[in-house]
Amino acid sequence: MSNTRLSVNVNKIALWRNARGGNLPDLSQVVLDCERFGAQGITVHPRPDQRHIRRDDLYRLRELVRTEFNVEGYPSEEFLRLMEEIRPHQVTLVPDAPDALTSSEGWDAVANQSFLTEVVARLKAANCRTSLFLEPNKDLVDAAFQTGTDCIEFYTGPYAANYHIEAERSIKAYRYAAIHAGKLGLCINAGHDLNLDNLGYWCARIPQTHEVSIGHALWADALYMGMENTIQLYLRTIGTAEMRFPTMHLPPGY
């Protein structure tokens, strides 16, 4: 059985609520129900324009979440001050521009190592675990490690895009990078475009993944299958991954 945890991103619920104003759907109730149905964490990604998660949501959710509260965002001064006030369990740093629609690339941790080192230290002083959104490259993993971060989160967009073309090839670089990160003692998270089709293969091939953060696909599935059933299906996909996919051997030395 996989030890990978499922963190549910609830941005889409807030986006739906904001479309009409008011409080329907009730974000707080959805978060409580996600945890009740088995989610092992809650993820949000507030944007500067507050188009989905709003500043007041963060304060409320910090008091509400009983599993793990993971906040993603670009480390602007405003964002960092907010994190120092709220102190979520984990802060996942992404290199998004303010007007980005979604996170679509990882950090160049080599070029930004000095900046990220300062940010990580500041968040750790606020008692927040830190994670850097990263692409699967050994040099980037090494640079991330040097910042002092606790975790890395692999940007899995390219894996998801190529999974149905050639699954084994699509995950190879991630496997190498994950093994290297593990040797350094980094915790490994993953997120972006993971779904019921490609999640099991990911968890079987990279069983050391601590946490997957999933929102868009999960809520699209929930429209048809219901929220409780969908969360249980994702948990089952994670839990049975290693039984469903045969072992793929790596060259000696990994």
C-alpha positions in Angstrom: 0.0 0.0 0.0 1.3 3.4 -0.9 2.0 6.0 1.8 1.3 8.9 -0.5 -1.1 11.4 0.9 -3.9 13.1 -1.0 -4.2 16.9 -0.6 -7.4 18.3 -2.2 -7.1 21.7 -3.8 -10.3 23.7 -3.2 -9.6 26.7 -5.5 -12.4 25.6 -7.9 -15.0 25.7 -5.1 -14.0 29.3 -4.2 -14.1 30.2 -7.9 -17.6 28.8 -8.2 -18.7 30.6 -5.1 -17.3 33.9 -6.3 -19.0 33.7 -9.6 -22.4 34.6 -8.0 -21.3 36.2 -4.8 -22.7 35.1 -1.5 -21.6 31.8 0.1 -22.8 29.1 -2.3 -21.1 26.6 -2.3 -19.9 27.0 1.3 -16.1 26.7 1.1 -15.7 25.9 4.8 -18.3 23.1 4.7 -16.7 21.7 1.5 -13.3 21.6 3.3 -14.8 19.9 6.4 -16.5 17.3 4.1 -13.3 16.7 2.1 -11.5 15.8 5.4 -14.5 13.7 6.5 -14.4 11.8 3.2 -10.7 11.0 3.6 -8.6 13.9 2.3 -5.3 14.0 4.1 -4.7 17.7 3.4 -6.2 20.8 2.0 -4.4 23.0 -0.6 -5.2 26.5 -1.7 -3.4 28.9 -4.1 -4.5 32.5 -3.5 -3.9 34.8 -6.5 -3.3 38.6 -6.3 -6.7 39.3 -8.0 -8.5 37.0 -5.4 -10.4 35.4 -8.2 -11.0 32.3 -6.1 -9.3 32.0 -2.7 -9.6 35.3 -0.8 -7.5 36.7 2.0 -10.3 36.1 4.5 -10.6 32.5 3.4 -7.0 31.9 4.5 -7.6 33.0 8.1 -10.8 30.9 8.4 -9.3 27.8 6.8 -6.2 27.9 9.0 -8.5 27.5 12.0 -10.7 24.9 10.3 -8.3 22.4 8.7 -7.5 19.5 10.9 -5.2 17.6 8.5 -2.6 19.6 6.7 -3.1 23.1 5.4 -0.9 23.8 2.3 -0.8 27.3 0.8 0.8 27.8 -2.6 2.0 31.1 -4.0 4.6 33.3 -5.3 6.8 34.7 -2.5 6.0 38.4 -2.9 6.4 40.6 0.2 2.6 40.7 0.6 2.4 36.9 0.4 5.2 36.3 2.9 3.7 38.7 5.4 0.4 36.8 5.1 2.1 33.5 5.6 3.8 34.8 8.7 0.4 35.8 10.1 -1.5 32.6 9.1 1.3 30.1 9.6 0.0 27.2 7.5 1.5 23.8 8.0 3.2 24.0 4.6 4.0 26.8 2.1 4.6 25.7 -1.5 6.5 28.3 -3.4 5.8 28.7 -7.1 7.4 31.1 -9.7 4.1 32.4 -11.1 3.7 35.8 -12.6 0.8 37.8 -10.9 -1.5 37.3 -13.8 -0.8 33.6 -14.3 -3.8 31.4 -15.0 -2.2 28.4 -13.4 1.3 27.2 -12.4 3.0 26.0 -15.6 6.7 25.7 -14.7 9.0 25.1 -11.8 11.7 27.3 -10.3 15.0 27.8 -11.8 16.5 27.1 -8.4 20.0 27.6 -9.6 19.4 31.2 -10.8 17.2 32.0 -7.8 19.1 30.1 -5.1 20.0 33.2 -3.1 16.5 34.6 -3.2 14.9 31.3 -2.3 17.3 30.7 0.5 16.2 33.9 2.2 12.5 33.1 1.6 12.8 29.6 3.0 14.6 30.8 6.1 11.9 33.4 6.7 9.1 30.9 6.4 10.9 28.4 8.6 11.2 31.1 11.3 7.4 31.3 11.1 7.3 27.5 11.7 6.1 26.7 8.2 7.4 23.6 6.3 8.5 24.7 2.9 8.3 23.2 -0.6 9.7 24.4 -3.9 7.8 23.8 -7.1 10.4 22.1 -9.4 11.0 20.3 -12.6 12.8 17.0 -12.6 16.5 17.9 -13.0 19.4 16.9 -10.8 21.0 20.3 -10.8 17.7 21.9 -9.8 17.2 19.4 -7.0 20.7 20.1 -5.7 20.1 23.9 -5.8 16.8 23.4 -4.1 18.5 21.4 -1.4 21.0 24.2 -0.8 18.2 26.6 0.0 17.3 24.7 3.1 13.8 23.7 1.9 12.1 20.8 3.5 10.4 19.5 0.3 10.2 19.8 -3.4 7.0 19.5 -5.4 7.5 18.2 -8.9 5.6 20.0 -11.6 3.9 17.1 -13.2 2.4 18.9 -16.3 4.8 17.3 -18.8 4.3 13.8 -17.2 0.6 14.1 -17.6 0.8 15.5 -21.2 2.9 12.5 -22.3 1.6 9.7 -20.1 -0.7 8.3 -22.8 1.9 8.6 -25.5 4.7 6.7 -23.6 4.1 6.3 -19.9 7.5 4.9 -19.0 9.4 7.6 -20.8 7.2 10.3 -19.4 8.2 9.5 -15.8 11.8 8.5 -16.2 13.3 11.9 -15.4 11.1 12.2 -12.4 12.2 8.9 -11.1 15.8 9.8 -11.3 15.2 13.2 -9.7 13.1 11.7 -7.0 15.7 9.1 -6.1 18.4 11.8 -6.0 16.1 14.0 -3.8 15.5 11.2 -1.5 19.2 10.6 -1.0 19.5 14.3 0.0 16.7 13.9 2.5 14.2 16.0 0.7 10.5 15.2 1.1 8.8 14.7 -2.4 5.4 16.1 -3.4 3.8 16.3 -6.8 1.1 18.2 -8.5 -0.4 19.6 -11.7 -2.7 17.7 -14.1 -2.7 14.5 -12.1 -5.9 12.5 -12.4 -7.5 9.1 -12.1 -5.8 8.0 -15.3 -2.2 8.8 -14.6 -2.1 9.0 -10.8 -1.7 5.3 -10.1 1.2 4.9 -12.4 2.9 7.9 -10.8 2.5 6.5 -7.3 3.7 3.0 -8.4 6.8 4.4 -10.1 7.6 7.0 -7.4 6.3 5.4 -4.2 8.4 7.8 -2.1 6.0 10.6 -3.0 4.8 12.0 0.2 1.9 14.0 -1.1 0.0 14.7 -4.3 -2.0 17.9 -4.6 -5.0 17.6 -6.9 -7.9 20.0 -7.6 -9.1 20.6 -11.2 -9.4 17.0 -12.3 -10.8 15.9 -8.9 -13.6 18.4 -9.0 -14.4 17.6 -12.7 -14.8 14.0 -11.6 -16.9 15.0 -8.7 -19.5 16.6 -11.0 -20.3 13.1 -12.3 -19.4 10.8 -9.4 -20.1 12.9 -6.3 -17.6 14.4 -3.9 -17.3 11.5 -1.4 -17.1 8.8 -4.1 -14.5 10.8 -6.0 -12.2 11.4 -3.0 -12.5 7.7 -2.2 -11.6 6.7 -5.7 -8.5 8.9 -5.7 -7.4 7.4 -2.3 -8.0 3.9 -3.7 -6.0 4.7 -6.8 -3.1 5.8 -4.7 -3.4 2.8 -2.3 -3.5 0.1 -4.9 -1.0 1.7 -7.3 1.9 -0.7 -6.6 -0.3 -3.8 -7.1 -1.6 -2.6 -10.5 1.7 -1.7 -12.2 4.8 -4.0 -12.5 8.1 -2.8 -11.2 10.3 -0.9 -13.7 14.0 -1.4 -12.9 16.5 1.4 -13.1 20.2 1.1 -14.0 22.6 0.3 -11.2 23.6 3.2 -9.0 20.0 4.5 -8.6 
